Amino acid sequence: MKFSKKKGGWGRENIIEKGGDKNMEWLKEIVNEAQDKEELIEMITEKISELYVSKEDAEKNGSEEIERLNKEISSIKNEYAIEKEIMTQGGKNAKAIRALIDESMIEVDEKGNITSINMEALKKSDPYLFKEIKTAVEGAEESKESTKKKEKNLFFESARKAAGVKSR
């Protein structure tokens, strides 16, 4: 990395601090230790190389880090989408079901986002991993809650009659 004397300074706009001393105490120490001008320039150049990185290197490292983090975010989003779909389809234990899901069961769109997961074969082979989803059918037995409500209403109606109070 080269630093050249420019009009108005050493061109700090082209460098980014890595974490060096902001008050430049290191420079005072080097000035006191140096024996001659060449040694001083060499020592300052070394220290600057340690403390600062060029803007181009920082941008390159930053873009690589951004790319890595975007991949990580995408992976986390996909795992969340899979777990959400498992729970939507009545899964009891998302981790256990996730371990059994094959990549061929997952459908993705052109952007790589998960659109659906076909778990019918898994539901047949391992039904204990899924809740039984019941739907009300006409003419079928009533649910426990509606039965309890009717029993409660019947109880109160009987109590009113026994007390001689008219029903509402």
C-alpha distance (Angstrom), angle and dihedral (degrees) to the residues before:
residue distance angle dihedral
M1 . . .
K2 3.78 . .
F3 3.74 127.2 .
S4 3.74 118.8 -166.7
K5 3.74 130.4 -171.3
K6 3.78 108.1 -104.7
K7 3.73 130.3 -177.8
G8 3.79 104.7 -80.0
G9 3.81 99.1 17.5
W10 3.79 147.4 -39.1
G11 3.79 96.5 -50.5
R12 3.82 99.7 -98.0
E13 3.81 89.7 171.0
N14 3.82 88.5 76.0
I15 3.81 95.8 54.6
I16 3.78 134.6 65.1
E17 3.79 123.3 -152.8
K18 3.83 115.1 -114.0
G19 3.77 96.3 -161.8
G20 3.77 106.2 -64.8
D21 3.76 126.9 148.9
K22 3.75 108.4 -67.2
N23 3.79 93.3 -153.1
M24 3.83 92.2 55.3
E25 3.83 95.4 -128.5
W26 3.79 87.0 151.9
L27 3.79 89.7 66.3
K28 3.80 92.3 57.2
E29 3.81 89.9 51.7
I30 3.82 92.7 49.9
V31 3.81 92.4 48.6
N32 3.81 89.9 52.9
E33 3.84 93.1 47.2
A34 3.81 99.7 44.9
Q35 3.79 118.3 99.6
D36 3.80 99.5 -163.2
K37 3.80 142.6 3.0
E38 3.84 96.9 -91.6
E39 3.80 92.4 50.1
L40 3.82 90.1 48.0
I41 3.81 92.2 51.9
E42 3.82 91.0 47.1
M43 3.83 92.8 49.0
I44 3.81 92.8 46.7
T45 3.82 91.7 48.3
E46 3.83 91.2 51.1
K47 3.79 92.6 48.7
I48 3.81 92.6 47.3
S49 3.83 89.4 50.9
E50 3.82 88.9 53.2
L51 3.79 95.6 46.7
Y52 3.79 102.8 36.8
V53 3.78 137.5 45.2
S54 3.79 125.6 -157.2
K55 3.78 117.8 -100.6
E56 3.82 91.3 -118.3
D57 3.83 91.9 53.8
A58 3.79 91.2 47.3
E59 3.81 91.8 50.3
K60 3.82 91.4 47.3
N61 3.82 92.7 49.1
G62 3.80 90.6 43.9
S63 3.81 94.0 51.9
E64 3.82 91.0 48.2
E65 3.81 89.9 50.7
I66 3.82 91.3 47.9
E67 3.80 90.5 51.1
R68 3.83 91.5 49.6
L69 3.82 91.9 48.4
N70 3.82 92.1 48.0
K71 3.81 89.8 54.2
E72 3.80 90.1 48.6
I73 3.82 91.3 49.5
S74 3.80 90.9 49.1
S75 3.80 90.6 50.8
I76 3.81 91.9 50.0
K77 3.82 91.3 48.3
N78 3.81 90.7 51.3
E79 3.81 92.4 49.3
Y80 3.81 89.7 49.5
A81 3.82 91.0 48.8
I82 3.82 90.2 50.9
E83 3.82 92.7 49.2
K84 3.80 90.9 46.6
E85 3.81 91.3 51.4
I86 3.82 90.8 47.8
M87 3.80 91.0 53.8
T88 3.82 91.7 43.7
Q89 3.79 89.2 56.1
G90 3.82 91.1 52.1
G91 3.79 101.5 -94.8
K92 3.81 116.3 169.8
N93 3.82 98.7 -164.3
A94 3.81 114.6 27.7
K95 3.83 94.4 -171.1
A96 3.81 93.9 53.2
I97 3.79 92.8 45.2
R98 3.83 92.1 45.6
A99 3.80 89.5 55.8
L100 3.81 89.5 56.2
I101 3.80 97.0 46.2
D102 3.79 113.5 105.2
E103 3.81 120.5 -150.0
S104 3.83 89.3 -117.6
M105 3.83 88.6 65.2
I106 3.82 92.3 59.7
E107 3.80 118.6 85.1
V108 3.82 117.6 -156.8
D109 3.79 133.4 -174.4
E110 3.82 126.1 -128.2
K111 3.83 91.1 -84.6
G112 3.80 92.3 55.2
N113 3.81 95.2 -106.9
I114 3.80 117.4 141.2
T115 3.80 111.5 -110.7
S116 3.82 100.9 175.4
I117 3.78 145.4 -21.0
N118 3.79 122.5 -135.0
M119 3.80 104.9 -141.2
E120 3.81 99.8 159.1
A121 3.82 93.9 108.7
L122 3.80 89.7 47.9
K123 3.81 91.2 49.6
K124 3.81 89.6 53.9
S125 3.81 96.4 45.1
D126 3.84 96.6 40.8
P127 3.82 107.9 22.4
Y128 3.82 92.2 158.3
L129 3.83 88.9 72.8
F130 3.81 92.0 62.8
K131 3.79 134.8 63.8
E132 3.74 116.2 -120.4
I133 3.77 106.5 -110.6
K134 3.79 110.5 -148.8
T135 3.75 124.3 -164.9
A136 3.79 124.0 -162.9
V137 3.78 112.7 -107.6
E138 3.78 124.1 -165.4
G139 3.79 110.8 -102.2
A140 3.80 92.9 17.1
E141 3.79 124.6 122.1
E142 3.75 117.5 -72.4
S143 3.77 120.7 -106.9
K144 3.82 120.8 -99.8
E145 3.80 91.5 -110.5
S146 3.80 95.6 55.8
T147 3.82 90.2 44.7
K148 3.81 90.2 52.7
K149 3.82 90.5 49.5
K150 3.79 91.6 52.2
E151 3.81 91.6 47.7
K152 3.81 90.6 49.1
N153 3.82 91.9 49.3
L154 3.82 90.4 47.2
F155 3.81 90.1 51.3
F156 3.82 93.0 50.9
E157 3.83 91.6 45.0
S158 3.82 90.2 52.7
A159 3.81 91.3 47.3
R160 3.82 91.1 51.1
K161 3.80 91.4 50.7
A162 3.79 91.5 48.5
A163 3.80 90.6 49.8
G164 3.77 92.5 47.0
V165 3.82 94.0 -117.1
K166 3.79 119.4 142.0
S167 3.83 118.8 -119.8
R168 3.73 120.1 -110.1
